[in-house]
Amino acid sequence: MNDLLHHFAVSLPSHVADTPIATVWKVTQADGTAAALKVYKDGSAGEEAPGFDLLRAWEGRGAARLLGRTKGAALLEWLDGPTLGDMVRDESEEIATIELGQTARRLHAQIPVLTTPLPSLADRFNALMTARYETTCPQATKVTIDAARGLAANLLPNQKDIRPLHGDLHHDNIKGSGRGFLAFDAKGVLGERTYDLANALRNPIGAEDHYRQPAVIQHRVKIWAAAFDVSETRLLQWAAAHAALSLAWTNNGLFKQEEPSEIALIDQFLAFAHQTTRA
């Protein structure tokens, strides 16, 4: 830790949070301003490394600035908060919905130029396309997952407006700051722009009963599709495909007895996508 503090010329580390793979510290820079130091527990950013390449290319446009980086750590602009997730959990859904759409719009106002290739969306979805069913998996789950997988199989070879994506854009990865709401914790993936809002429809954590309400889903889709200038139908289709992908990740590629609420959410995305197609 002392070596990292010296390398980044920061001091006074204060523990902020732990993730499964990293520890986050609030530190003080030489000019007295705060910064966030993210230190990876195994000494490597691993799959999160492309996200830092993307943050550097964004240069603070809609996202936290990357101030410095080593193989196993990153120094980032400090964001005071709150997160948009905090706002939803505090029953400020409408403001959070509008700000999320505007943050996504700012992120994609320009296409960043990267010198390192990003993983493709097709590679990301391989986990869903190769997932299997355990013999005890309910038939209703199979029907829903097969429908979402079919959507993915159609969307992936027919992507529109392919560009670098945040890859994990949701309420708890957007935080307030002196520069407004900014995204952080980018994963970095290359794919259709619409996909960057897909995960937000099943967030934030701790507000599951809220974001699963049909009226909330439909309102968010309408606001975000307009702010981001994308198709409501494709946004819902990507949301269904991503939700199934998330379950494949959670189950390590073997679908079992799923939580009915998760399958019901995918069913809602599928049904609303069908409705918007017919409208």
C-alpha positions as CSV (number, residue, x, y, z in Angstrom):
1,M,0.0,0.0,0.0
2,N,2.8,2.5,0.9
3,D,4.3,1.9,-2.6
4,L,1.1,2.8,-4.2
5,L,0.6,5.9,-2.2
6,H,4.1,7.0,-3.2
7,H,3.6,6.1,-6.8
8,F,0.4,8.2,-7.1
9,A,1.7,10.9,-4.8
10,V,-1.3,10.6,-2.4
11,S,-1.7,10.3,1.3
12,L,-4.1,9.8,4.2
13,P,-5.9,6.6,2.9
14,S,-9.4,6.1,4.4
15,H,-11.2,2.8,3.7
16,V,-14.4,3.3,1.6
17,A,-15.5,-0.1,0.4
18,D,-14.7,-3.7,-0.5
19,T,-15.8,-5.5,-3.6
20,P,-15.1,-9.2,-4.3
21,I,-11.9,-8.3,-6.3
22,A,-10.8,-4.8,-5.0
23,T,-10.6,-2.4,-2.1
24,V,-11.5,1.3,-2.5
25,W,-9.8,4.0,-0.5
26,K,-10.4,7.8,-0.3
27,V,-7.0,9.5,-0.5
28,T,-5.6,13.0,-0.6
29,Q,-3.6,14.3,-3.6
30,A,-0.7,16.7,-3.3
31,D,-2.9,19.7,-4.1
32,G,-5.3,18.7,-1.2
33,T,-8.1,17.4,-3.3
34,A,-9.6,14.0,-2.8
35,A,-9.3,11.0,-5.1
36,A,-10.5,7.4,-5.1
37,L,-7.8,4.7,-5.1
38,K,-9.0,1.3,-6.2
39,V,-6.6,-1.6,-5.4
40,Y,-7.1,-5.0,-6.8
41,K,-6.6,-7.9,-4.4
42,D,-4.8,-10.2,-6.7
43,G,-2.6,-7.5,-8.2
44,S,-4.4,-7.2,-11.5
45,A,-7.5,-5.4,-12.8
46,G,-8.2,-8.4,-15.0
47,E,-11.5,-8.2,-16.8
48,E,-12.0,-4.6,-15.5
49,A,-8.9,-3.4,-17.3
50,P,-10.7,-2.5,-20.6
51,G,-13.0,-0.2,-18.5
52,F,-10.0,1.9,-17.5
53,D,-8.9,2.2,-21.1
54,L,-12.4,3.5,-21.9
55,L,-12.4,6.0,-18.9
56,R,-9.1,7.4,-20.2
57,A,-10.5,7.8,-23.7
58,W,-13.6,9.6,-22.3
59,E,-11.4,12.2,-20.6
60,G,-14.1,13.0,-18.1
61,R,-16.9,13.5,-20.5
62,G,-19.9,12.0,-18.6
63,A,-17.6,9.8,-16.5
64,A,-15.1,10.0,-13.6
65,R,-11.6,11.0,-14.7
66,L,-8.9,8.4,-14.6
67,L,-6.0,10.2,-12.8
68,G,-3.5,7.4,-12.9
69,R,-3.1,3.6,-13.3
70,T,-0.9,0.7,-12.6
71,K,-1.5,-3.0,-13.4
72,G,-3.1,-3.6,-10.1
73,A,-4.5,-0.2,-9.1
74,A,-6.2,2.9,-10.4
75,L,-6.5,6.5,-9.1
76,L,-9.8,8.1,-10.0
77,E,-11.7,11.4,-9.6
78,W,-13.5,11.5,-6.3
79,L,-17.3,11.6,-6.5
80,D,-19.1,12.8,-3.4
81,G,-22.4,11.2,-4.3
82,P,-25.2,10.3,-3.9
83,T,-25.5,7.5,-6.5
84,L,-28.7,7.4,-8.6
85,G,-29.3,4.1,-6.8
86,D,-29.4,6.0,-3.5
87,M,-32.0,8.3,-5.0
88,V,-34.3,5.5,-6.1
89,R,-34.0,3.8,-2.8
90,D,-35.0,7.2,-1.2
91,E,-38.0,7.4,-3.5
92,S,-36.6,9.9,-6.0
93,E,-37.2,7.7,-9.0
94,E,-38.2,10.4,-11.5
95,I,-35.1,12.5,-10.9
96,A,-32.9,9.4,-11.1
97,T,-34.5,8.2,-14.3
98,I,-34.0,11.5,-16.0
99,E,-30.4,11.9,-14.8
100,L,-29.5,8.3,-15.9
101,G,-30.8,9.0,-19.4
102,Q,-28.8,12.3,-19.5
103,T,-25.7,10.7,-18.2
104,A,-25.9,8.0,-20.9
105,R,-26.4,10.7,-23.5
106,R,-23.3,12.6,-22.3
107,L,-21.2,9.5,-22.4
108,H,-22.1,8.8,-26.0
109,A,-22.1,12.4,-27.3
110,Q,-18.7,11.5,-28.9
111,I,-17.2,8.2,-29.9
112,P,-14.0,7.7,-27.9
113,V,-10.9,6.6,-29.7
114,L,-9.1,3.7,-28.0
115,T,-5.7,2.3,-28.8
116,T,-6.5,-1.1,-27.2
117,P,-9.4,-3.3,-28.6
118,L,-12.4,-3.9,-26.4
119,P,-14.1,-7.3,-25.9
120,S,-17.1,-7.7,-28.2
121,L,-20.7,-8.0,-27.1
122,A,-20.8,-11.3,-29.0
123,D,-18.0,-12.6,-26.8
124,R,-19.9,-11.4,-23.7
125,F,-23.1,-13.2,-24.7
126,N,-21.3,-16.5,-25.2
127,A,-22.1,-17.4,-21.6
128,L,-25.8,-17.3,-22.4
129,M,-25.6,-19.0,-25.8
130,T,-23.7,-22.0,-24.4
131,A,-25.6,-22.3,-21.1
132,R,-27.4,-25.5,-20.4
133,Y,-30.4,-26.7,-18.4
134,E,-30.3,-28.9,-15.4
135,T,-32.8,-31.8,-15.6
136,T,-34.8,-30.2,-12.8
137,C,-35.1,-26.8,-14.4
138,P,-38.8,-25.9,-14.7
139,Q,-40.3,-25.8,-18.2
140,A,-41.5,-22.3,-17.8
141,T,-37.9,-21.2,-17.1
142,K,-36.8,-22.9,-20.2
143,V,-39.4,-21.2,-22.4
144,T,-38.4,-17.8,-21.0
145,I,-34.7,-18.3,-21.4
146,D,-35.1,-19.8,-24.8
147,A,-37.0,-16.7,-25.9
148,A,-34.4,-14.3,-24.5
149,R,-31.6,-16.4,-26.1
150,G,-33.4,-16.3,-29.4
151,L,-33.6,-12.5,-29.2
152,A,-29.8,-12.4,-28.5
153,A,-29.1,-14.7,-31.4
154,N,-31.0,-12.2,-33.7
155,L,-29.7,-9.0,-32.1
156,L,-26.0,-9.8,-32.0
157,P,-25.4,-10.2,-35.8
158,N,-27.7,-7.3,-36.5
159,Q,-26.3,-4.6,-34.2
160,K,-26.7,-0.9,-34.9
161,D,-24.4,2.0,-34.1
162,I,-21.6,-0.2,-32.8
163,R,-19.2,1.7,-30.5
164,P,-17.3,1.5,-27.2
165,L,-19.8,0.9,-24.3
166,H,-19.6,1.4,-20.6
167,G,-20.8,-2.2,-20.2
168,D,-22.3,-1.9,-16.7
169,L,-24.2,1.3,-16.7
170,H,-26.8,1.3,-13.9
171,H,-27.9,3.5,-11.0
172,D,-25.2,2.5,-8.6
173,N,-22.5,3.1,-11.1
174,I,-23.5,6.8,-11.6
175,K,-22.7,9.2,-8.8
176,G,-23.1,12.9,-8.1
177,S,-20.1,15.3,-8.1
178,G,-19.2,18.9,-8.5
179,R,-19.4,18.3,-12.3
180,G,-22.8,16.7,-12.1
181,F,-23.7,13.0,-12.3
182,L,-20.8,10.9,-13.6
183,A,-20.5,7.2,-14.5
184,F,-17.7,5.0,-13.0
185,D,-16.8,1.3,-12.8
186,A,-16.9,0.9,-16.6
187,K,-16.3,-2.6,-17.9
188,G,-15.6,-1.7,-21.5
189,V,-17.2,-3.6,-24.3
190,L,-17.8,-3.0,-28.0
191,G,-21.3,-3.3,-29.2
192,E,-24.7,-1.7,-30.1
193,R,-25.2,1.6,-28.3
194,T,-28.7,0.7,-27.1
195,Y,-27.3,-2.2,-25.0
196,D,-25.6,0.3,-22.6
197,L,-29.0,1.0,-21.0
198,A,-30.2,-2.6,-20.9
199,N,-28.9,-3.4,-17.4
200,A,-30.3,-0.2,-15.8
201,L,-33.9,-1.6,-16.2
202,R,-33.2,-4.2,-13.6
203,N,-31.6,-1.9,-11.0
204,P,-30.8,-0.7,-8.4
205,I,-30.2,-3.4,-5.9
206,G,-32.5,-3.0,-2.9
207,A,-35.4,-1.6,-5.0
208,E,-36.5,-4.9,-6.7
209,D,-40.2,-4.5,-5.8
210,H,-40.1,-1.0,-7.3
211,Y,-38.3,-1.6,-10.6
212,R,-40.3,-4.7,-11.4
213,Q,-43.5,-2.8,-11.5
214,P,-44.9,-2.7,-15.1
215,A,-45.6,1.1,-14.9
216,V,-42.0,1.8,-13.8
217,I,-40.5,-0.4,-16.6
218,Q,-42.7,1.3,-19.3
219,H,-42.0,4.8,-18.0
220,R,-38.2,4.3,-17.8
221,V,-38.1,2.8,-21.3
222,K,-40.0,5.8,-22.7
223,I,-37.7,8.4,-20.9
224,W,-34.5,6.6,-21.8
225,A,-35.3,5.8,-25.4
226,A,-36.1,9.4,-26.0
227,A,-33.1,10.8,-24.1
228,F,-30.7,8.3,-25.8
229,D,-32.5,8.4,-29.2
230,V,-32.9,4.6,-29.5
231,S,-35.8,2.3,-30.2
232,E,-38.0,1.3,-27.2
233,T,-38.4,-2.1,-28.8
234,R,-34.7,-2.7,-29.1
235,L,-34.0,-1.4,-25.6
236,L,-36.6,-3.9,-24.2
237,Q,-35.1,-6.7,-26.3
238,W,-31.6,-6.0,-25.1
239,A,-32.9,-5.8,-21.5
240,A,-34.5,-9.3,-21.8
241,A,-31.3,-10.7,-23.4
242,H,-29.1,-9.1,-20.8
243,A,-31.3,-10.3,-17.9
244,A,-31.0,-13.9,-19.2
245,L,-27.2,-13.4,-19.6
246,S,-27.0,-12.2,-16.0
247,L,-28.8,-15.4,-14.8
248,A,-26.3,-17.5,-16.9
249,W,-23.4,-15.8,-15.1
250,T,-25.1,-16.3,-11.7
251,N,-25.6,-20.0,-12.4
252,N,-22.2,-20.6,-14.0
253,G,-23.8,-21.7,-17.2
254,L,-26.3,-24.2,-15.8
255,F,-29.9,-23.1,-15.3
256,K,-31.6,-24.7,-12.3
257,Q,-34.6,-23.7,-10.3
258,E,-34.7,-20.0,-10.9
259,E,-36.3,-17.3,-8.7
260,P,-39.8,-16.8,-10.1
261,S,-39.4,-13.0,-9.8
262,E,-36.3,-13.0,-12.1
263,I,-38.1,-15.0,-14.8
264,A,-41.2,-12.9,-14.4
265,L,-39.1,-9.8,-15.1
266,I,-37.7,-11.2,-18.3
267,D,-41.2,-12.1,-19.3
268,Q,-42.3,-8.5,-18.8
269,F,-39.4,-7.3,-21.0
270,L,-40.4,-9.8,-23.7
271,A,-44.1,-8.9,-23.5
272,F,-43.5,-5.1,-23.6
273,A,-41.0,-5.5,-26.5
274,H,-43.7,-7.4,-28.4
275,Q,-46.3,-4.7,-27.6
276,T,-44.0,-1.9,-28.9
277,T,-43.3,-3.9,-32.0
278,R,-47.0,-4.1,-32.8
279,A,-47.8,-0.5,-31.9
